[in-house]
Amino acid sequence: MAKGKEARIVIILECTNCVRKTENQKSTGISRYITQKNRHNTPSRLELKKFCSYCYKHTIHVEIKK
C-alpha cells in the first residue's frame, strides 16, 4: 500500500495564543497536540478549541505543517 493514498494522516495542532506571545513577549512554551484527520473529508486546515497548559485556558489550536 502506498503512503500517498492513505486517507488518515497525522497532524500537529498548535496554540494560537502562545505563538503570538513568543513574538511580542517571553512565553514559557507552546502548547501542541498530535491527532489524526481524514484528508478526504477535511482538506482545509483543522481548528479545534483545546486546553493550553501554558495559558491555563481553552484556546484555538490550528494545524501546522510538519
PDB file of N, CA, C and O in Angstrom:
ATOM      1  N   MET A   1       0.844  -1.180   0.000  1.00  0.00           N
ATOM      2  CA  MET A   1       0.000   0.000   0.000  1.00  0.00           C
ATOM      3  C   MET A   1       0.890   1.243   0.000  1.00  0.00           C
ATOM      4  O   MET A   1       1.828   1.354   0.788  1.00  0.00           O
ATOM      5  N   ALA A   2       0.584   2.140  -0.870  1.00  0.00           N
ATOM      6  CA  ALA A   2       1.370   3.365  -0.990  1.00  0.00           C
ATOM      7  C   ALA A   2       0.995   4.352   0.103  1.00  0.00           C
ATOM      8  O   ALA A   2      -0.168   4.435   0.497  1.00  0.00           O
ATOM      9  N   LYS A   3       1.992   5.112   0.600  1.00  0.00           N
ATOM     10  CA  LYS A   3       1.727   6.069   1.668  1.00  0.00           C
ATOM     11  C   LYS A   3       0.906   7.263   1.204  1.00  0.00           C
ATOM     12  O   LYS A   3       0.145   7.816   1.998  1.00  0.00           O
ATOM     13  N   GLY A   4       1.029   7.673  -0.032  1.00  0.00           N
ATOM     14  CA  GLY A   4       0.340   8.852  -0.532  1.00  0.00           C
ATOM     15  C   GLY A   4      -1.164   8.674  -0.683  1.00  0.00           C
ATOM     16  O   GLY A   4      -1.877   9.668  -0.823  1.00  0.00           O
ATOM     17  N   LYS A   5      -1.667   7.457  -0.660  1.00  0.00           N
ATOM     18  CA  LYS A   5      -3.084   7.219  -0.891  1.00  0.00           C
ATOM     19  C   LYS A   5      -3.864   6.995   0.394  1.00  0.00           C
ATOM     20  O   LYS A   5      -5.073   6.772   0.332  1.00  0.00           O
ATOM     21  N   GLU A   6      -3.232   7.046   1.541  1.00  0.00           N
ATOM     22  CA  GLU A   6      -3.935   6.846   2.799  1.00  0.00           C
ATOM     23  C   GLU A   6      -4.821   8.046   3.092  1.00  0.00           C
ATOM     24  O   GLU A   6      -4.439   9.186   2.829  1.00  0.00           O
ATOM     25  N   ALA A   7      -6.003   7.787   3.636  1.00  0.00           N
ATOM     26  CA  ALA A   7      -6.954   8.864   3.911  1.00  0.00           C
ATOM     27  C   ALA A   7      -6.624   9.571   5.233  1.00  0.00           C
ATOM     28  O   ALA A   7      -6.756  10.791   5.329  1.00  0.00           O
ATOM     29  N   ARG A   8      -6.195   8.811   6.249  1.00  0.00           N
ATOM     30  CA  ARG A   8      -5.940   9.404   7.561  1.00  0.00           C
ATOM     31  C   ARG A   8      -4.457   9.785   7.683  1.00  0.00           C
ATOM     32  O   ARG A   8      -3.569   8.981   7.399  1.00  0.00           O
ATOM     33  N   ILE A   9      -4.213  11.023   8.109  1.00  0.00           N
ATOM     34  CA  ILE A   9      -2.846  11.496   8.273  1.00  0.00           C
ATOM     35  C   ILE A   9      -2.682  12.066   9.677  1.00  0.00           C
ATOM     36  O   ILE A   9      -3.654  12.503  10.293  1.00  0.00           O
ATOM     37  N   VAL A  10      -1.462  12.062  10.176  1.00  0.00           N
ATOM     38  CA  VAL A  10      -1.136  12.605  11.491  1.00  0.00           C
ATOM     39  C   VAL A  10      -0.856  14.097  11.340  1.00  0.00           C
ATOM     40  O   VAL A  10      -0.097  14.508  10.463  1.00  0.00           O
ATOM     41  N   ILE A  11      -1.483  14.914  12.211  1.00  0.00           N
ATOM     42  CA  ILE A  11      -1.277  16.362  12.168  1.00  0.00           C
ATOM     43  C   ILE A  11      -0.892  16.867  13.549  1.00  0.00           C
ATOM     44  O   ILE A  11      -1.104  16.183  14.550  1.00  0.00           O
ATOM     45  N   ILE A  12      -0.327  18.068  13.598  1.00  0.00           N
ATOM     46  CA  ILE A  12       0.045  18.719  14.852  1.00  0.00           C
ATOM     47  C   ILE A  12      -0.775  19.988  14.993  1.00  0.00           C
ATOM     48  O   ILE A  12      -0.832  20.805  14.074  1.00  0.00           O
ATOM     49  N   LEU A  13      -1.417  20.152  16.160  1.00  0.00           N
ATOM     50  CA  LEU A  13      -2.195  21.348  16.457  1.00  0.00           C
ATOM     51  C   LEU A  13      -1.388  22.218  17.412  1.00  0.00           C
ATOM     52  O   LEU A  13      -0.847  21.723  18.401  1.00  0.00           O
ATOM     53  N   GLU A  14      -1.305  23.516  17.118  1.00  0.00           N
ATOM     54  CA  GLU A  14      -0.506  24.439  17.925  1.00  0.00           C
ATOM     55  C   GLU A  14      -1.376  25.591  18.411  1.00  0.00           C
ATOM     56  O   GLU A  14      -2.228  26.085  17.673  1.00  0.00           O
ATOM     57  N   CYS A  15      -1.162  26.015  19.643  1.00  0.00           N
ATOM     58  CA  CYS A  15      -1.937  27.095  20.257  1.00  0.00           C
ATOM     59  C   CYS A  15      -1.647  28.420  19.551  1.00  0.00           C
ATOM     60  O   CYS A  15      -0.488  28.778  19.340  1.00  0.00           O
ATOM     61  N   THR A  16      -2.708  29.142  19.187  1.00  0.00           N
ATOM     62  CA  THR A  16      -2.527  30.422  18.514  1.00  0.00           C
ATOM     63  C   THR A  16      -2.160  31.521  19.498  1.00  0.00           C
ATOM     64  O   THR A  16      -1.470  32.470  19.126  1.00  0.00           O
ATOM     65  N   ASN A  17      -2.602  31.417  20.734  1.00  0.00           N
ATOM     66  CA  ASN A  17      -2.317  32.429  21.741  1.00  0.00           C
ATOM     67  C   ASN A  17      -0.840  32.396  22.164  1.00  0.00           C
ATOM     68  O   ASN A  17      -0.233  33.451  22.346  1.00  0.00           O
ATOM     69  N   CYS A  18      -0.275  31.235  22.316  1.00  0.00           N
ATOM     70  CA  CYS A  18       1.136  31.101  22.707  1.00  0.00           C
ATOM     71  C   CYS A  18       2.066  31.558  21.592  1.00  0.00           C
ATOM     72  O   CYS A  18       3.131  32.109  21.867  1.00  0.00           O
ATOM     73  N   VAL A  19       1.685  31.339  20.352  1.00  0.00           N
ATOM     74  CA  VAL A  19       2.515  31.751  19.210  1.00  0.00           C
ATOM     75  C   VAL A  19       2.625  33.269  19.188  1.00  0.00           C
ATOM     76  O   VAL A  19       3.698  33.809  18.922  1.00  0.00           O
ATOM     77  N   ARG A  20       1.527  33.959  19.465  1.00  0.00           N
ATOM     78  CA  ARG A  20       1.558  35.423  19.494  1.00  0.00           C
ATOM     79  C   ARG A  20       2.417  35.932  20.641  1.00  0.00           C
ATOM     80  O   ARG A  20       3.085  36.957  20.501  1.00  0.00           O
ATOM     81  N   LYS A  21       2.412  35.239  21.770  1.00  0.00           N
ATOM     82  CA  LYS A  21       3.207  35.664  22.924  1.00  0.00           C
ATOM     83  C   LYS A  21       4.702  35.603  22.629  1.00  0.00           C
ATOM     84  O   LYS A  21       5.453  36.487  23.040  1.00  0.00           O
ATOM     85  N   THR A  22       5.137  34.556  21.916  1.00  0.00           N
ATOM     86  CA  THR A  22       6.570  34.394  21.668  1.00  0.00           C
ATOM     87  C   THR A  22       7.118  35.507  20.787  1.00  0.00           C
ATOM     88  O   THR A  22       8.299  35.840  20.880  1.00  0.00           O
ATOM     89  N   GLU A  23       6.274  36.092  19.926  1.00  0.00           N
ATOM     90  CA  GLU A  23       6.753  37.174  19.068  1.00  0.00           C
ATOM     91  C   GLU A  23       6.914  38.475  19.854  1.00  0.00           C
ATOM     92  O   GLU A  23       7.879  39.210  19.647  1.00  0.00           O
ATOM     93  N   ASN A  24       5.964  38.761  20.761  1.00  0.00           N
ATOM     94  CA  ASN A  24       5.981  40.030  21.481  1.00  0.00           C
ATOM     95  C   ASN A  24       6.572  39.921  22.883  1.00  0.00           C
ATOM     96  O   ASN A  24       7.351  40.779  23.298  1.00  0.00           O
ATOM     97  N   GLN A  25       6.205  38.868  23.612  1.00  0.00           N
ATOM     98  CA  GLN A  25       6.627  38.719  24.995  1.00  0.00           C
ATOM     99  C   GLN A  25       7.370  37.407  25.159  1.00  0.00           C
ATOM    100  O   GLN A  25       7.481  36.610  24.228  1.00  0.00           O
ATOM    101  N   LYS A  26       7.873  37.203  26.358  1.00  0.00           N
ATOM    102  CA  LYS A  26       8.525  35.947  26.661  1.00  0.00           C
ATOM    103  C   LYS A  26       7.475  34.937  27.107  1.00  0.00           C
ATOM    104  O   LYS A  26       6.687  35.229  28.007  1.00  0.00           O
ATOM    105  N   SER A  27       7.448  33.771  26.503  1.00  0.00           N
ATOM    106  CA  SER A  27       6.488  32.733  26.833  1.00  0.00           C
ATOM    107  C   SER A  27       7.208  31.550  27.454  1.00  0.00           C
ATOM    108  O   SER A  27       8.389  31.325  27.193  1.00  0.00           O
ATOM    109  N   THR A  28       6.484  30.785  28.287  1.00  0.00           N
ATOM    110  CA  THR A  28       7.086  29.609  28.914  1.00  0.00           C
ATOM    111  C   THR A  28       7.145  28.432  27.957  1.00  0.00           C
ATOM    112  O   THR A  28       7.947  27.519  28.157  1.00  0.00           O
ATOM    113  N   GLY A  29       6.311  28.430  26.916  1.00  0.00           N
ATOM    114  CA  GLY A  29       6.316  27.346  25.945  1.00  0.00           C
ATOM    115  C   GLY A  29       5.151  27.467  24.990  1.00  0.00           C
ATOM    116  O   GLY A  29       4.375  28.420  25.048  1.00  0.00           O
ATOM    117  N   ILE A  30       5.039  26.484  24.109  1.00  0.00           N
ATOM    118  CA  ILE A  30       3.960  26.457  23.134  1.00  0.00           C
ATOM    119  C   ILE A  30       3.231  25.127  23.290  1.00  0.00           C
ATOM    120  O   ILE A  30       3.845  24.060  23.262  1.00  0.00           O
ATOM    121  N   SER A  31       1.916  25.207  23.453  1.00  0.00           N
ATOM    122  CA  SER A  31       1.091  24.011  23.608  1.00  0.00           C
ATOM    123  C   SER A  31       0.884  23.361  22.252  1.00  0.00           C
ATOM    124  O   SER A  31       0.508  24.032  21.291  1.00  0.00           O
ATOM    125  N   ARG A  32       1.130  22.046  22.167  1.00  0.00           N
ATOM    126  CA  ARG A  32       0.943  21.306  20.927  1.00  0.00           C
ATOM    127  C   ARG A  32       0.229  19.996  21.213  1.00  0.00           C
ATOM    128  O   ARG A  32       0.486  19.348  22.228  1.00  0.00           O
ATOM    129  N   TYR A  33      -0.666  19.612  20.318  1.00  0.00           N
ATOM    130  CA  TYR A  33      -1.374  18.344  20.380  1.00  0.00           C
ATOM    131  C   TYR A  33      -1.132  17.591  19.087  1.00  0.00           C
ATOM    132  O   TYR A  33      -1.014  18.199  18.023  1.00  0.00           O
ATOM    133  N   ILE A  34      -1.058  16.262  19.172  1.00  0.00           N
ATOM    134  CA  ILE A  34      -0.923  15.417  17.992  1.00  0.00           C
ATOM    135  C   ILE A  34      -2.220  14.645  17.838  1.00  0.00           C
ATOM    136  O   ILE A  34      -2.706  14.043  18.795  1.00  0.00           O
ATOM    137  N   THR A  35      -2.784  14.661  16.631  1.00  0.00           N
ATOM    138  CA  THR A  35      -4.039  13.979  16.351  1.00  0.00           C
ATOM    139  C   THR A  35      -4.050  13.524  14.899  1.00  0.00           C
ATOM    140  O   THR A  35      -3.064  13.695  14.182  1.00  0.00           O
ATOM    141  N   GLN A  36      -5.165  12.944  14.469  1.00  0.00           N
ATOM    142  CA  GLN A  36      -5.314  12.487  13.100  1.00  0.00           C
ATOM    143  C   GLN A  36      -6.521  13.155  12.462  1.00  0.00           C
ATOM    144  O   GLN A  36      -7.456  13.563  13.151  1.00  0.00           O
ATOM    145  N   LYS A  37      -6.490  13.264  11.138  1.00  0.00           N
ATOM    146  CA  LYS A  37      -7.646  13.751  10.406  1.00  0.00           C
ATOM    147  C   LYS A  37      -7.761  12.994   9.101  1.00  0.00           C
ATOM    148  O   LYS A  37      -6.786  12.429   8.606  1.00  0.00           O
ATOM    149  N   ASN A  38      -8.968  12.991   8.548  1.00  0.00           N
ATOM    150  CA  ASN A  38      -9.219  12.370   7.262  1.00  0.00           C
ATOM    151  C   ASN A  38      -8.974  13.413   6.180  1.00  0.00           C
ATOM    152  O   ASN A  38      -9.645  14.443   6.128  1.00  0.00           O
ATOM    153  N   ARG A  39      -8.021  13.135   5.334  1.00  0.00           N
ATOM    154  CA  ARG A  39      -7.619  14.089   4.300  1.00  0.00           C
ATOM    155  C   ARG A  39      -8.729  14.348   3.290  1.00  0.00           C
ATOM    156  O   ARG A  39      -8.838  15.456   2.765  1.00  0.00           O
ATOM    157  N   HIS A  40      -9.558  13.339   3.011  1.00  0.00           N
ATOM    158  CA  HIS A  40     -10.615  13.484   2.009  1.00  0.00           C
ATOM    159  C   HIS A  40     -11.801  14.276   2.549  1.00  0.00           C
ATOM    160  O   HIS A  40     -12.389  15.066   1.811  1.00  0.00           O
ATOM    161  N   ASN A  41     -12.165  14.087   3.810  1.00  0.00           N
ATOM    162  CA  ASN A  41     -13.307  14.796   4.390  1.00  0.00           C
ATOM    163  C   ASN A  41     -12.961  16.212   4.829  1.00  0.00           C
ATOM    164  O   ASN A  41     -13.820  17.092   4.794  1.00  0.00           O
ATOM    165  N   THR A  42     -11.704  16.449   5.246  1.00  0.00           N
ATOM    166  CA  THR A  42     -11.282  17.755   5.745  1.00  0.00           C
ATOM    167  C   THR A  42     -10.010  18.190   5.020  1.00  0.00           C
ATOM    168  O   THR A  42      -8.918  18.033   5.566  1.00  0.00           O
ATOM    169  N   PRO A  43     -10.120  18.730   3.810  1.00  0.00           N
ATOM    170  CA  PRO A  43      -8.912  19.126   3.079  1.00  0.00           C
ATOM    171  C   PRO A  43      -8.282  20.416   3.605  1.00  0.00           C
ATOM    172  O   PRO A  43      -7.083  20.630   3.426  1.00  0.00           O
ATOM    173  N   SER A  44      -9.079  21.288   4.258  1.00  0.00           N
ATOM    174  CA  SER A  44      -8.536  22.545   4.776  1.00  0.00           C
ATOM    175  C   SER A  44      -7.869  22.311   6.137  1.00  0.00           C
ATOM    176  O   SER A  44      -7.941  21.218   6.699  1.00  0.00           O
ATOM    177  N   ARG A  45      -7.222  23.357   6.651  1.00  0.00           N
ATOM    178  CA  ARG A  45      -6.553  23.252   7.942  1.00  0.00           C
ATOM    179  C   ARG A  45      -7.567  23.113   9.066  1.00  0.00           C
ATOM    180  O   ARG A  45      -8.605  23.774   9.060  1.00  0.00           O
ATOM    181  N   LEU A  46      -7.268  22.263  10.019  1.00  0.00           N
ATOM    182  CA  LEU A  46      -8.162  21.968  11.125  1.00  0.00           C
ATOM    183  C   LEU A  46      -7.951  22.975  12.247  1.00  0.00           C
ATOM    184  O   LEU A  46      -6.814  23.326  12.561  1.00  0.00           O
ATOM    185  N   GLU A  47      -9.048  23.443  12.856  1.00  0.00           N
ATOM    186  CA  GLU A  47      -9.007  24.343  14.015  1.00  0.00           C
ATOM    187  C   GLU A  47      -9.885  23.748  15.100  1.00  0.00           C
ATOM    188  O   GLU A  47     -11.074  23.519  14.878  1.00  0.00           O
ATOM    189  N   LEU A  48      -9.313  23.493  16.276  1.00  0.00           N
ATOM    190  CA  LEU A  48     -10.059  22.951  17.396  1.00  0.00           C
ATOM    191  C   LEU A  48      -9.790  23.776  18.641  1.00  0.00           C
ATOM    192  O   LEU A  48      -8.708  24.342  18.800  1.00  0.00           O
ATOM    193  N   LYS A  49     -10.775  23.840  19.521  1.00  0.00           N
ATOM    194  CA  LYS A  49     -10.607  24.527  20.793  1.00  0.00           C
ATOM    195  C   LYS A  49     -10.127  23.500  21.811  1.00  0.00           C
ATOM    196  O   LYS A  49     -10.865  22.582  22.169  1.00  0.00           O
ATOM    197  N   LYS A  50      -8.895  23.656  22.275  1.00  0.00           N
ATOM    198  CA  LYS A  50      -8.274  22.716  23.211  1.00  0.00           C
ATOM    199  C   LYS A  50      -7.732  23.484  24.414  1.00  0.00           C
ATOM    200  O   LYS A  50      -7.618  24.709  24.374  1.00  0.00           O
ATOM    201  N   PHE A  51      -7.398  22.760  25.486  1.00  0.00           N
ATOM    202  CA  PHE A  51      -6.848  23.388  26.679  1.00  0.00           C
ATOM    203  C   PHE A  51      -5.353  23.597  26.501  1.00  0.00           C
ATOM    204  O   PHE A  51      -4.630  22.670  26.136  1.00  0.00           O
ATOM    205  N   CYS A  52      -4.896  24.806  26.757  1.00  0.00           N
ATOM    206  CA  CYS A  52      -3.474  25.135  26.687  1.00  0.00           C
ATOM    207  C   CYS A  52      -2.920  25.146  28.108  1.00  0.00           C
ATOM    208  O   CYS A  52      -3.389  25.910  28.952  1.00  0.00           O
ATOM    209  N   SER A  53      -1.936  24.312  28.372  1.00  0.00           N
ATOM    210  CA  SER A  53      -1.374  24.218  29.718  1.00  0.00           C
ATOM    211  C   SER A  53      -0.475  25.407  30.061  1.00  0.00           C
ATOM    212  O   SER A  53      -0.133  25.600  31.228  1.00  0.00           O
ATOM    213  N   TYR A  54      -0.088  26.202  29.066  1.00  0.00           N
ATOM    214  CA  TYR A  54       0.744  27.376  29.325  1.00  0.00           C
ATOM    215  C   TYR A  54      -0.101  28.625  29.554  1.00  0.00           C
ATOM    216  O   TYR A  54       0.274  29.490  30.345  1.00  0.00           O
ATOM    217  N   CYS A  55      -1.235  28.725  28.867  1.00  0.00           N
ATOM    218  CA  CYS A  55      -2.152  29.861  29.051  1.00  0.00           C
ATOM    219  C   CYS A  55      -3.148  29.601  30.169  1.00  0.00           C
ATOM    220  O   CYS A  55      -3.758  30.538  30.684  1.00  0.00           O
ATOM    221  N   TYR A  56      -3.321  28.334  30.554  1.00  0.00           N
ATOM    222  CA  TYR A  56      -4.285  27.903  31.571  1.00  0.00           C
ATOM    223  C   TYR A  56      -5.722  28.243  31.196  1.00  0.00           C
ATOM    224  O   TYR A  56      -6.516  28.630  32.054  1.00  0.00           O
ATOM    225  N   LYS A  57      -6.059  28.099  29.905  1.00  0.00           N
ATOM    226  CA  LYS A  57      -7.429  28.297  29.435  1.00  0.00           C
ATOM    227  C   LYS A  57      -7.605  27.597  28.095  1.00  0.00           C
ATOM    228  O   LYS A  57      -6.634  27.167  27.472  1.00  0.00           O
ATOM    229  N   HIS A  58      -8.854  27.492  27.663  1.00  0.00           N
ATOM    230  CA  HIS A  58      -9.158  26.890  26.370  1.00  0.00           C
ATOM    231  C   HIS A  58      -8.921  27.924  25.270  1.00  0.00           C
ATOM    232  O   HIS A  58      -9.478  29.021  25.310  1.00  0.00           O
ATOM    233  N   THR A  59      -8.097  27.569  24.296  1.00  0.00           N
ATOM    234  CA  THR A  59      -7.779  28.458  23.181  1.00  0.00           C
ATOM    235  C   THR A  59      -7.920  27.693  21.869  1.00  0.00           C
ATOM    236  O   THR A  59      -8.060  26.470  21.869  1.00  0.00           O
ATOM    237  N   ILE A  60      -7.882  28.408  20.769  1.00  0.00           N
ATOM    238  CA  ILE A  60      -7.970  27.777  19.456  1.00  0.00           C
ATOM    239  C   ILE A  60      -6.595  27.252  19.073  1.00  0.00           C
ATOM    240  O   ILE A  60      -5.600  27.975  19.124  1.00  0.00           O
ATOM    241  N   HIS A  61      -6.557  25.988  18.690  1.00  0.00           N
ATOM    242  CA  HIS A  61      -5.341  25.348  18.206  1.00  0.00           C
ATOM    243  C   HIS A  61      -5.517  25.078  16.721  1.00  0.00           C
ATOM    244  O   HIS A  61      -6.532  24.515  16.312  1.00  0.00           O
ATOM    245  N   VAL A  62      -4.544  25.472  15.909  1.00  0.00           N
ATOM    246  CA  VAL A  62      -4.629  25.287  14.464  1.00  0.00           C
ATOM    247  C   VAL A  62      -3.579  24.296  13.999  1.00  0.00           C
ATOM    248  O   VAL A  62      -2.560  24.084  14.655  1.00  0.00           O
ATOM    249  N   GLU A  63      -3.854  23.698  12.856  1.00  0.00           N
ATOM    250  CA  GLU A  63      -2.952  22.724  12.268  1.00  0.00           C
ATOM    251  C   GLU A  63      -1.721  23.428  11.703  1.00  0.00           C
ATOM    252  O   GLU A  63      -1.843  24.461  11.044  1.00  0.00           O
ATOM    253  N   ILE A  64      -0.535  22.875  11.959  1.00  0.00           N
ATOM    254  CA  ILE A  64       0.703  23.435  11.424  1.00  0.00           C
ATOM    255  C   ILE A  64       1.323  22.417  10.475  1.00  0.00           C
ATOM    256  O   ILE A  64       0.995  21.231  10.514  1.00  0.00           O
ATOM    257  N   LYS A  65       2.218  22.897   9.630  1.00  0.00           N
ATOM    258  CA  LYS A  65       2.928  21.999   8.724  1.00  0.00           C
ATOM    259  C   LYS A  65       4.069  21.340   9.471  1.00  0.00           C
ATOM    260  O   LYS A  65       4.648  21.925  10.386  1.00  0.00           O
ATOM    261  N   LYS A  66       4.387  20.117   9.074  1.00  0.00           N
ATOM    262  CA  LYS A  66       5.490  19.400   9.717  1.00  0.00           C
ATOM    263  C   LYS A  66       6.814  19.846   9.162  1.00  0.00           C
ATOM    264  O   LYS A  66       7.858  19.351   9.585  1.00  0.00           O
TER     265      LYS A  66
END
